[in-house]
Amino acid sequence: MSLPNCPKCQSEYTYQDGDLLICPECSHEWKEGEQLEETAAVIKDANGNVLADGDTVTVIKDLKIKGSSAAVKVGTKVKNIRLIPDAADGHDIDCKIDGMGAMKLKSEYVKKA
C-alpha cells in the first residue's frame, strides 16, 4: 500500500500510526482523506500592510548587521522578498540586498513600497 505525500511539505516519507498519517520531516499529523487547512500566517509591515512574496519593501530604521560593522541604511529598497511565516527568531523576510547579499529581516522594520 502506497501512502500519500505529506500535504504540508510534500515529503514522501510518511508513515501510518493507528488511524493517523505522520510526516517525520515536518511533524505534521493528519487522517487519510483530510485536507490541509490553509491557516497561513499573515505577515504585516510596520504600517500594518499585508506583505506577500515578491513585494518590494523599504527599510524604515538603520539596521546593524550582526558580525559586521556595516549597516542597512534607512530608505534602502529591497525587491522580491520571500516570506518565512514560521520564523522562530522573528526574522520573517528572506531577501537579497544590493551590495550586501542575502539576509533576513524583521517585518516590523520595513514598509511596503
C-alpha positions in Angstrom: 0.0 0.0 0.0 1.4 3.4 -1.0 0.9 6.2 1.5 0.2 9.8 0.2 2.9 12.5 0.4 2.6 15.0 3.3 0.1 17.7 2.4 2.2 20.3 4.3 5.7 19.8 3.0 5.2 17.2 0.2 7.6 14.7 1.9 7.3 11.2 0.5 8.5 9.6 3.8 5.1 9.5 5.6 4.2 6.6 7.8 1.0 5.4 9.5 0.4 5.2 13.2 -3.0 3.9 14.0 -5.5 6.0 12.1 -3.1 8.9 11.7 -0.5 9.6 9.0 2.7 11.2 10.2 5.4 13.1 8.4 8.8 12.7 10.0 10.2 15.8 8.3 7.8 18.5 9.4 5.9 16.5 12.2 2.5 17.1 10.5 -0.2 14.6 11.5 -3.4 14.1 9.6 -6.1 11.5 9.0 -6.2 10.0 5.5 -8.6 11.9 3.3 -8.3 15.0 5.5 -7.5 18.2 3.6 -4.8 20.6 4.9 -6.4 23.7 6.3 -4.9 26.9 5.0 -4.0 28.8 8.1 -1.2 30.7 6.6 0.2 33.3 9.0 -0.4 36.9 7.8 2.8 38.9 7.9 2.4 42.7 8.1 4.9 45.6 7.7 5.4 48.4 10.3 2.3 50.2 9.0 0.0 47.2 9.1 0.0 46.5 5.4 -0.1 42.8 4.5 3.1 41.6 2.8 3.3 38.9 0.1 6.1 37.0 -1.6 7.7 39.1 -4.4 6.8 42.5 -2.8 9.2 45.4 -2.7 9.8 47.0 0.8 11.7 49.9 2.2 13.8 49.8 5.4 12.5 52.3 8.0 15.3 52.1 10.5 19.1 51.7 10.3 19.8 48.0 10.9 23.1 46.8 12.2 24.4 43.6 10.5 25.4 41.1 13.1 29.1 40.3 12.9 29.9 43.3 10.7 30.5 47.0 11.0 28.2 47.6 8.1 24.5 48.6 8.4 21.4 48.6 6.2 20.5 52.3 6.0 17.1 53.9 6.2 15.4 54.1 2.8 17.1 51.0 1.4 14.7 49.3 -1.1 14.6 45.6 -1.0 13.0 43.9 -4.0 11.4 40.5 -4.4 11.1 39.5 -0.8 10.3 35.9 0.3 8.2 35.5 3.5 9.1 32.9 6.2 5.9 32.6 8.3 7.2 30.2 11.0 10.5 32.0 11.7 11.4 31.2 15.3 13.7 34.2 15.7 11.3 36.8 14.3 13.3 37.3 11.0 10.3 36.6 8.8 11.6 38.1 5.5 14.3 36.5 3.4 15.8 38.7 0.7 18.9 39.9 -1.1 20.1 43.5 -0.6 22.2 45.0 -3.4 25.8 45.4 -2.2 25.2 43.3 1.0 23.9 40.0 -0.2 21.4 37.6 1.2 19.9 38.2 4.7 16.8 38.0 6.8 14.9 41.0 8.1 12.1 41.5 10.6 8.9 42.8 9.1 8.5 45.4 11.9 11.4 47.3 10.4 10.1 47.6 6.8 7.2 49.3 5.0 5.6 48.2 1.7 6.9 50.3 -1.2 
